[in-house]
Amino acid sequence: MIQEFPARLRVPAIIFIIYCAIFSYSHLLGVDLMEARNFVAAREMVEYNNWLLPTMNGELRITKPPLPTWLTALAMKFAGSDANLLVNRLPTGLAALLLLFFFYKFALIYTECPETSKSSTLILATSYMFMFMSRRGNWDMMSQTFMMGTIFTLYKATKQEKGQIAYLAASGICAGLSVMCKGPVAMYGLLLPFLLSEFLNGEKKRYCQLWRIIGISVLITFLISAAWPTFIYYSHPKEFSEVVVTEITSWSNRHVKPLYWYLQFPAMTGVWMLFLLPALWMPHSSRINGERFPTAKVVAWIFISLILLSLIPEKKDRYLLPLTIPMALLIGAYINGLTKSAHESVRSFIARHIFRFYGWLFTILSSAGIVAGFYCMVKYGFDFYLLLITVATATMVLSLSSMLCKQRTPDIIHYLLAFSLLTQTSAHLSNLLRKEGDYMELLRLRQHKQLATKDFYSFYPGMKEVWAVGNRIHTWQPGAVKNLKDIERVILINRPGLKSELPGLDVNKYQIVPVEATFKHWQLYQIQKITLHQPAKKH
């Protein structure tokens, strides 16, 4: 028998689950190269007011469309800082929240089952790849969000007789915004597999009868997505051509992986993988999901997307984000089907045992979470939020244990809430044990007012360091300071152990003094032109 989650606590529990999935502890992840590029370009948009011609460390940055960078720059401008990772990643988190909204509305009309729609949405929210990407200041989440809006509005238009023009216009706007985030990537990885799945399962006529209005939608998409590239083409034609060639060739010569690389795709659902694996077997899942759920279409959607993504030589784990959407839909329907069959006396082995396995699994993991919570408070000091989470986790462990001992099967909200509580205690523990990247040390330079206004140089400037310093870092070259005035200074950022001599610098004309700042991974040198009354110094 299924143990229902208390109705009065259901809405607060869902809000908490989504908060934990998207926003909580989003500042813990270190800044990767992709984010650093986005943050630097966004900061320079605000600093130099170059919104239409983005730059990155002073150089033209037109490799990616600018919409995600615009939104990140607005967040930075509102916060008054580019160093706050919570703020920098907020646009991505809000995009993830909007994706869940589009997905829920789509699932509601696609499955015609509110329970499946709710379960699928929460499964998507707590999938590993979704949680990871919602905490990154990236282009992928925003691109997939708007494309999910395209699929919802397009499908909605085909399901009704009135308001089709409005929905298809909205579909065109969403598709255009998706292209403005990361080009046609989401169109290839999410929209195309969905449409092919529809056509292969006998739905072609339903779309073709709206071809005139869909043509208007395509025109809207083109006008939105082509506006900025057209501007770049006419203002910087040479750079535009070089970027196009570079991006096309990168699909075949960068991050190249074998054809079978994406067979790891079930792992992108995280803890829900054991529900996905049997659900992919159509003879079994069709019986569990019932006739009303379009199992064949969703499974086709998954495998068509997998095939299309695998055909591209360039492969990265995060490119599997669009695949988590149909997988969550299938898992939600499968879990809902298992729940409905819980009262039946004759059930399959999977139907009898998978819920109990997950129940005991989350009970054991949550018990470990309780230990971790109390350990952190004893070892590192009292934390009120962590105390609440630990007490709530203990309550969940007692509740799950009681239900399982009484042969009652917890419903999906119990599992989702147990998992969300576990993420909070484990995230807090990882926060205390994690080691920050060495570039994070350079954030302290912002506190030195007398240094922050200087020109920065480095032998090998990286985008993470450029973001952390909060200023452009020029590459050191011979003659870099030949026009330096008497009263000016520049700061050279170097790693200890690297060559100390500066190529092209005349030590008889410039003094080089180590900056007294405690950095473990960096050494700073202040370079100033020597005046007549000033003796030369060497570092």
Phi, psi and omega in degrees: 000140180276132176268110182290145174285140182307129186298322183290340180258358187295312182295311176302324180294318180295319178299317180295319180299315181292322176299314180295326183288328189248313195255329189293136177054032182291346181275355186285327181292137176292160180280120177271177185298320180299314179295317182302318177299316180295316182294319180295315179297320179294318179298318181288335172299313181289316186291319185250003177058039181254065187288327181270334178240080183298146174235158177225111185057039176087354180253149182302132183237091181237018180295321180244146173302156194267357188302310178299324179291323175302313182294321177295320179296320178296320178296318178296317181296319179294320181280340181077018181201150175252006184263355182270107184293329176299316180289316182300327183264358181299317179303322178293319178298319178293324176296320177297320178296319178295323177299318178299321178296311179300317181296317180297315181296321178294312182298329181297318180271336181284321182259340183056036181218107180301323181295316178295321180297315180294313181298316181297320181296317180287328174296316178299316182299327184257011173288147185303307185295323178295314180297320181293313184286335177288348179256014180241138176279074190240176178270334189297312184298316180294320179298315180290329179299308182293328177289328173295323174297324177297314181296317180298310183291325177295313180293322178299320180296326181281348184261359182220163183262340181245153177073017183294322181298316181297316182291322180287329173295317177297324178297318178295320179296314180297319179296319178297318178294325177297316178295326178289351177267315183206037179067205184276019184300309181291331177296322180281318187272341184236307184290312182300313177300322179297312182294319178298321177297319178297314183294319181291342181252028170081020182255010184299318183299322182297328178275321183294331180289349177251023189298328180293314180289323177297327176299322176295319178299317179297321179297317178299317178302314181297316183296319180290312186287337184268348187298306183292314177301325178296318177299316179295320181300317182278335180271328180220070185298320182295311180297322179299314181296319180296320180294317180300314180297317181297316182293321180292315180291332181294334178296339184246351183229004177238138179052042181286129179230159180294166185300329184272006185304322185276008176293352174282003190305327178301330181294341180292343176277352177071233186292346183269008184299323183290341171279326183291317187302310177290333180292335179287344177274101191301318179302326179280309185292329178297322179290321181288316184289333181093167184289332185286334180276131182282069184302316182299319182292319183290317178297319176297319177303314182298310186284329175294317177298318179298317181294313182297318179293324182290336180290338178279123181300322180286123184224136174220152181303319184292344177290349178276002180306314180296337180288334180292340183290303176294331178296319178296323178297317179292317180296317180300316178293321181294315178295320178297321178293319177297321180296317181292333181268006185294333183274352182284142183283331180250109180226162179288166178302316180298314181298328182283327194245340187293322178295317180295322177300313179295325179299310179290326177300311181290331176296315179294314180296321179293325176298319175296325177296324177297314179300316181296320180297311180292324178299315181297320181290324179287318186282320190241001177113158184290139177223117187296316180297318180295325177297316179299316181296320181294318178295317178297322178295319178298319177297319179295320179298315179296320181294313180296317180299318180297315181295318182291323178293331178271011180062028175261142181262118178297144177280178190297329181296324178300314180294316181297318181291319177299318180294318180296319177297322179296321179298329182287315179290320181290324178294320179295320178294317180294329178297323181281336184258345187289155176247126181286150175296152185297335179295336181295336177301325185290348175300333182292341177298332181296336181280345179267096185301322184288340179264330186297336182269359183276168172278138182251140177229157175203153176292320182225077181290128176251158184293329177296318179292321179298318178294315184297318180295326181083020182204164175293143176241116181276151175282129182290127178224155175304132181084013183296331184243025184294337179260018182290130178280167185301321187268357183269158176221154172233158181246124175261125179258121186221156175269137177303139180098343176281171182302136183269339180284149181252110182302131176085003181259122179277109184292347175279346181249341184229142174256141183240115185237126176298137178280133181279084177220137186273097175238137181279325188249001185221151172233131181252138178236133176261126184246126182223143178290138181277130174271172185298325183269008188247121178288152180282144177233146176243148178271000000 
